[in-house]
Amino acid sequence: MFEPPPLVCDTKNFNTWVDFKIVKEPLVETARDYWAEYQQYLHNVIGDEKIVNHILARYAFRIVNPATRTNVILIICGNEGDGKNRLLAPIYNIMKGFTCMLDNDKKLYESHSMFEFQKKFLLVNEASGVANFENSEILKTRAIEPTLTVNPKGIQAFEIDNNCDYDMTTNNFNVVKLSDNSRRQFLQIETTSYYKNNYEFFNDYVQNIENNPVALRQIY
């Protein structure tokens, strides 16, 4: 059984859920305040405090309640080189093992896809729009339906609890069909050009925040 909180596993069954590995990482005080730096990055690249707070609340909620989905697909739109693909990387690394990143949105709709299996978040980087438009109803259904049928190769298809929320980054400002009926499932935000092609900043960010366990523990 895979029963993350707040789900409760029957005592007769073995629960395969384990806590996030970041929990065991010691909290270390450093000269650099990585949490403050990450917040500043979000404010600069998004440019709206209300949206920043909403995004942070989304992921904080899922860390505290791993099995309770928000049922909303976050779409981060912007121009090439503005840093949108790095925006969620620290969050995904904090929940490493329970997150998945795809480089092609078509993979999400493959008949033998298992990407959502025992995952909390799935991120499609550089979403093109074609596959999502063709599968818009499937995408909306996945965002809200509590279960999902998966069909791994060589094994009979079976049903799983879908604990997964979905994120996308894209240069395409029309990556999904936005309508009055679909806006309950899609939250689309736009990034600024504050860090556009700032290679020095992003080299430091990737090394010292995104892939630094000390920084990730502070953010957590």
TIZA-333822 format. One record per atom (N, C-alpha, C): x, y, z. Coordinates in steps of 0.05 Angstrom, whole numbers, padded with zeros to 5 digits, always signed. Layout:
XYZ/...
END
This chain:
+00017-00024+00000/+00000+00000+00000/+00018+00025+00000/+00008+00046-00014/+00022+00071-00014/+00003+00092-00004/+00005+00099+00022/-00014+00116+00035/+00000+00139+00049/+00008+00160+00034/+00020+00183+00047/-00001+00199+00063/+00008+00214+00083/-00010+00230+00099/-00026+00250+00082/-00051+00255+00088/-00065+00247+00112/-00079+00220+00109/-00074+00204+00088/-00085+00177+00086/-00073+00160+00108/-00089+00141+00117/-00081+00123+00139/-00081+00094+00128/-00059+00080+00132/-00057+00053+00123/-00067+00034+00145/-00082+00014+00137/-00091-00006+00156/-00067-00020+00168/-00069-00026+00194/-00046-00038+00208/-00039-00065+00197/-00057-00078+00184/-00052-00104+00172/-00035-00103+00147/-00034-00079+00135/-00019-00075+00110/+00007-00060+00115/+00026-00064+00097/+00051-00050+00099/+00050-00025+00082/+00056-00002+00094/+00055+00024+00080/+00082+00030+00068/+00083+00032+00042/+00109+00037+00028/+00116+00067+00028/+00099+00084+00039/+00105+00113+00040/+00128+00117+00060/+00148+00132+00052/+00169+00142+00071/+00170+00172+00069/+00179+00185+00090/+00180+00214+00090/+00200+00225+00070/+00199+00250+00064/+00218+00263+00047/+00246+00261+00059/+00266+00255+00042/+00293+00252+00052/+00304+00277+00064/+00294+00300+00055/+00304+00326+00065/+00300+00329+00095/+00280+00314+00106/+00274+00315+00135/+00299+00307+00151/+00314+00288+00141/+00338+00278+00155/+00362+00296+00152/+00360+00316+00134/+00383+00334+00130/+00384+00354+00153/+00407+00357+00166/+00409+00376+00189/+00405+00405+00180/+00392+00420+00196/+00388+00449+00190/+00413+00464+00200/+00427+00476+00181/+00452+00490+00186/+00449+00519+00181/+00458+00536+00200/+00459+00564+00196/+00483+00572+00179/+00479+00589+00160/+00501+00597+00142/+00501+00627+00139/+00523+00637+00129/+00526+00666+00125/+00505+00676+00104/+00500+00659+00084/+00480+00665+00064/+00453+00654+00074/+00432+00671+00072/+00405+00663+00079/+00392+00653+00053/+00394+00627+00049/+00385+00615+00023/+00355+00617+00020/+00340+00616+00042/+00311+00619+00040/+00304+00647+00031/+00317+00667+00042/+00312+00695+00033/+00320+00699+00004/+00343+00686-00004/+00352+00689-00032/+00332+00676-00051/+00321+00653-00043/+00302+00640-00061/+00276+00656-00063/+00267+00667-00040/+00243+00684-00041/+00248+00708-00059/+00272+00720-00057/+00278+00744-00074/+00278+00736-00103/+00289+00713-00109/+00289+00703-00137/+00260+00701-00147/+00243+00689-00132/+00215+00686-00140/+00202+00713-00145/+00207+00731-00127/+00195+00758-00130/+00205+00772-00155/+00230+00768-00161/+00242+00782-00184/+00232+00769-00210/+00231+00742-00211/+00224+00729-00236/+00194+00728-00241/+00178+00731-00220/+00149+00731-00223/+00138+00760-00222/+00149+00776-00204/+00142+00804-00205/+00115+00811-00191/+00104+00792-00176/+00079+00798-00163/+00078+00783-00136/+00078+00797-00114/+00080+00785-00087/+00057+00766-00082/+00033+00773-00090/+00010+00757-00086/+00013+00730-00099/+00022+00730-00124/+00026+00705-00139/+00048+00688-00126/+00070+00701-00118/+00092+00687-00104/+00081+00672-00079/+00066+00686-00063/+00055+00675-00039/+00036+00651-00045/+00021+00654-00066/+00003+00633-00074/+00018+00608-00083/+00039+00612-00098/+00056+00589-00107/+00069+00575-00083/+00081+00591-00065/+00094+00579-00042/+00074+00564-00025/+00050+00574-00022/+00029+00561-00007/+00021+00534-00019/+00021+00534-00046/+00014+00509-00061/+00032+00486-00053/+00058+00492-00053/+00078+00470-00048/+00081+00465-00018/+00078+00485-00002/+00079+00481+00027/+00056+00463+00036/+00033+00468+00024/+00009+00451+00031/+00014+00422+00023/+00026+00417+00000/+00031+00390-00009/+00053+00376+00008/+00072+00391+00018/+00093+00379+00035/+00081+00370+00061/+00062+00386+00072/+00049+00379+00097/+00028+00358+00093/+00015+00358+00070/-00007+00339+00063/-00001+00325+00037/+00018+00306+00037/+00027+00295+00011/+00006+00282-00006/-00016+00272+00007/-00037+00258-00009/-00060+00276-00018/-00060+00301-00010/-00082+00319-00016/-00074+00338-00039/-00086+00334-00062/-00078+00350-00086/-00092+00377-00086/-00080+00395-00101/-00093+00422-00104/-00112+00421-00128/-00109+00401-00146/-00127+00398-00169/-00124+00421-00189/-00102+00435-00188/-00096+00457-00206/-00070+00452-00221/-00070+00458-00247/-00045+00455-00263/-00033+00483-00265/-00008+00486-00255/+00006+00511-00257/+00022+00513-00283/+00017+00534-00298/+00031+00538-00323/+00047+00564-00321/+00074+00561-00324/+00092+00584-00322/+00101+00591-00350/+00093+00614-00359/+00099+00623-00386/+00120+00645-00386/+00137+00645-00406/+00157+00667-00407/+00174+00664-00432/+00193+00682-00435/+00211+00682-00457/+00236+00665-00451/+00249+00657-00472/+00273+00640-00469/+00294+00655-00453/+00307+00640-00434/+00329+00651-00418/+00321+00668-00394/+00295+00668-00387/+00286+00685-00365/+00286+00670-00338/+00292+00644-00337/+00295+00630-00312/+00271+00614-00303/+00250+00613-00320/+00226+00599-00312/+00230+00569-00306/+00249+00556-00321/+00254+00528-00317/+00268+00522-00291/+00280+00542-00279/+00294+00539-00253/+00276+00545-00229/+00253+00557-00235/+00236+00568-00213/+00228+00547-00193/+00220+00523-00203/+00210+00502-00185/+00231+00481-00178/+00255+00483-00189/+00275+00463-00185/+00281+00458-00156/+00285+00478-00139/+00290+00473-00111/+00267+00458-00097/+00242+00466-00104/+00219+00452-00092/+00219+00423-00100/+00224+00417-00125/+00224+00390-00134/+00247+00374-00122/+00269+00386-00117/+00292+00373-00104/+00286+00367-00075/+00271+00385-00062/+00263+00381-00034/+00246+00356-00032/+00229+00351-00052/+00211+00328-00052/+00222+00306-00070/+00248+00305-00074/+00261+00286-00093/+00253+00258-00086/+00246+00242-00107/+00236+00215-00103/+00206+00214-00107/+00193+00237-00101/+00164+00239-00105/+00157+00260-00126/+00176+00268-00142/+00171+00287-00163/+00183+00276-00189/+00173+00286-00211/+00182+00277-00237/+00183+00300-00257/+00204+00302-00273/+00206+00323-00293/+00208+00310-00320/+00191+00320-00339/+00191+00310-00366/+00201+00332-00385/+00215+00324-00406/+00225+00344-00425/+00207+00345-00450/+00185+00329-00450/+00168+00328-00473/+00139+00321-00463/+00120+00339-00470/+00093+00334-00460/+00080+00310-00472/+00089+00300-00495/+00078+00276-00507/+00081+00252-00490/+00103+00251-00474/+00108+00229-00456/+00086+00224-00436/+00073+00246-00429/+00051+00245-00409/+00028+00229-00418/+00024+00228-00445/+00000+00215-00456/+00006+00188-00469/+00031+00178-00466/+00037+00152-00477/+00021+00130-00464/+00015+00109-00479/-00003+00088-00469/+00009+00073-00445/+00035+00072-00443/+00048+00057-00421/+00061+00076-00401/+00052+00100-00400/+00063+00120-00381/+00059+00111-00352/+00080+00114-00337/+00079+00108-00308/+00090+00131-00292/+00091+00155-00304/+00105+00177-00292/+00091+00187-00266/+00064+00183-00264/+00050+00193-00240/+00050+00173-00217/+00060+00149-00222/+00059+00128-00202/+00075+00136-00177/+00062+00139-00154/+00074+00146-00128/+00089+00172-00129/+00078+00191-00144/+00090+00218-00146/+00071+00239-00135/+00083+00261-00125/+00067+00283-00115/+00064+00305-00135/+00085+00310-00151/+00085+00330-00172/+00098+00320-00197/+00088+00329-00220/+00099+00323-00246/+00102+00349-00261/+00126+00355-00271/+00132+00379-00285/+00139+00373-00314/+00125+00386-00332/+00132+00385-00361/+00147+00410-00368/+00173+00408-00374/+00189+00430-00382/+00186+00435-00413/+00185+00460-00420/+00184+00467-00449/+00160+00455-00463/+00137+00456-00449/+00112+00445-00461/+00106+00460-00487/+00099+00445-00508/+00096+00456-00534/+00068+00465-00540/+00049+00452-00528/+00021+00459-00533/+00006+00440-00551/+00019+00428-00571/+00005+00410-00590/-00007+00386-00576/+00010+00372-00560/+00000+00348-00546/-00021+00355-00526/-00018+00378-00512/-00037+00386-00492/-00064+00394-00504/-00063+00407-00528/-00088+00414-00541/-00103+00389-00550/-00087+00370-00561/-00100+00345-00571/-00111+00328-00548/-00100+00332-00524/-00108+00315-00501/-00119+00333-00478/-00131+00355-00485/-00140+00374-00465/-00160+00363-00445/-00178+00346-00454/-00198+00335-00436/-00184+00314-00418/-00165+00299-00428/-00150+00280-00412/-00135+00295-00390/-00123+00317-00398/-00106+00332-00379/-00124+00343-00357/-00147+00355-00363/-00165+00366-00343/-00175+00344-00324/-00181+00320-00336/-00190+00298-00320/-00169+00289-00300/-00144+00288-00310/-00122+00279-00292/-00119+00298-00269/-00125+00323-00273/-00121+00343-00252/-00140+00340-00229/-00163+00328-00235/-00184+00327-00214/-00192+00299-00206/-00189+00279-00223/-00198+00252-00217/-00179+00239-00196/-00190+00226-00175/-00174+00215-00154/-00158+00190-00161/-00166+00176-00183/-00153+00152-00190/-00144+00153-00220/-00126+00136-00227/-00114+00135-00254/-00108+00106-00261/-00115+00098-00285/-00108+00072-00295/-00082+00073-00309/-00063+00056-00301/-00037+00055-00313/-00033+00028-00326/-00017+00027-00347/-00014+00002-00362/+00016-00002-00369/+00032-00011-00349/+00060-00016-00354/+00064-00038-00374/+00085-00037-00389/+00091-00057-00409/+00094-00085-00396/+00080-00104-00408/+00083-00132-00399/+00067-00139-00374/+00052-00120-00364/+00036-00124-00340/+00007-00115-00345/-00012-00129-00333/-00040-00122-00337/-00045-00094-00325/-00060-00078-00338/-00067-00051-00329/-00080-00052-00301/-00074-00032-00285/-00086-00031-00258/-00090-00002-00250/-00107+00001-00230/-00115+00028-00221/-00098+00037-00197/-00090+00062-00197/-00075+00073-00175/-00089+00099-00165/-00083+00106-00140/-00091+00132-00130/-00073+00153-00143/-00085+00173-00155/-00069+00194-00167/-00065+00216-00147/-00041+00217-00135/-00034+00238-00115/-00019+00261-00129/-00019+00262-00155/-00001+00279-00170/-00015+00306-00177/-00001+00328-00172/-00008+00354-00184/+00011+00359-00207/+00003+00377-00225/+00018+00381-00250/+00027+00410-00253/+00052+00412-00264/+00064+00438-00270/+00074+00438-00298/+00075+00461-00311/+00087+00464-00337/+00102+00490-00340/+00124+00489-00354/+00138+00513-00363/+00138+00514-00393/+00136+00538-00404/+00133+00540-00433/+00140+00568-00443/+00149+00569-00468/+00152+00594-00483/+00127+00601-00498/+00108+00582-00498/+00083+00585-00513/+00061+00595-00494/+00050+00618-00500/+00030+00630-00482/+00002+00618-00487/+00000+00599-00505/-00025+00586-00511/-00021+00556-00510/-00010+00546-00488/-00002+00518-00486/-00025+00500-00480/-00047+00511-00469/-00071+00495-00464/-00095+00512-00472/-00118+00499-00474/-00143+00513-00481/-00154+00526-00456/-00151+00552-00454/-00162+00567-00431/-00190+00577-00438/-00209+00570-00421/-00236+00579-00425/-00248+00584-00397/-00272+00594-00396/-00285+00599-00370/-00288+00573-00355/-00293+00551-00369/-00297+00525-00356/-00271+00512-00347/-00249+00519-00361/-00224+00505-00355/-00206+00520-00335/-00213+00546-00330/-00195+00562-00312/-00195+00552-00283/-00214+00535-00276/-00213+00523-00250/-00190+00503-00247/-00182+00491-00270/-00160+00471-00270/-00133+00484-00277/-00133+00507-00291/-00108+00518-00300/-00103+00545-00288/-00078+00548-00277/-00069+00574-00267/-00045+00582-00284/-00048+00601-00301/-00026+00610-00319/-00014+00636-00309/+00012+00636-00305/+00026+00661-00296/+00048+00667-00316/+00057+00692-00317/+00078+00700-00335/+00102+00710-00319/+00126+00704-00330/+00150+00712-00316/+00161+00738-00328/+00179+00751-00314/+00191+00776-00323/+00218+00770-00336/+00230+00790-00347/+00257+00787-00360/+00279+00796-00341/+00274+00797-00315/+00293+00807-00296/+00320+00793-00297/+00320+00766-00300/+00344+00751-00301/+00352+00741-00329/+00340+00752-00349/+00344+00742-00376/+00373+00741-00383/+00382+00716-00390/+00410+00711-00398/+00431+00720-00378/+00423+00720-00352/+00442+00726-00331/+00456+00700-00323/+00476+00692-00338/+00489+00666-00334/+00504+00665-00308/+00516+00687-00299/+00530+00687-00274/+00512+00681-00251/+00488+00694-00251/+00469+00689-00230/+00460+00660-00230/+00452+00649-00253/+00442+00622-00254/+00463+00601-00248/+00488+00606-00255/+00509+00587-00247/+00511+00585-00217/+00509+00608-00203/+00510+00608-00174/+00485+00595-00163/+00462+00602-00174/+00436+00591-00165/+00435+00561-00167/+00443+00550-00189/+00442+00521-00193/+00461+00507-00173/+00485+00517-00169/+00504+00505-00152/+00498+00508-00122/+00491+00533-00114/+00489+00539-00086/+00461+00538-00074/+00441+00537-00091/+00413+00536-00081/+00399+00511-00091/+00397+00509-00117/+00382+00487-00129/+00392+00459-00122/+00419+00456-00121/+00431+00430-00116/+00447+00429-00091/+00442+00447-00073/+00456+00448-00047/+00438+00438-00025/+00444+00415-00013/+00427+00404+00008/+00423+00423+00032/+00444+00438+00039/+00442+00458+00061/+00421+00479+00054/+00422+00489+00030/+00403+00509+00021/+00374+00498+00019/+00372+00474+00008/+00346+00461+00006/+00333+00456+00033/+00350+00449+00053/+00339+00444+00080/+00330+00470+00092/+00344+00492+00087/+00335+00518+00097/+00308+00526+00085/+00306+00522+00059/+00281+00528+00045/+00258+00511+00055/+00264+00485+00059/+00244+00467+00070/+00234+00476+00098/
END
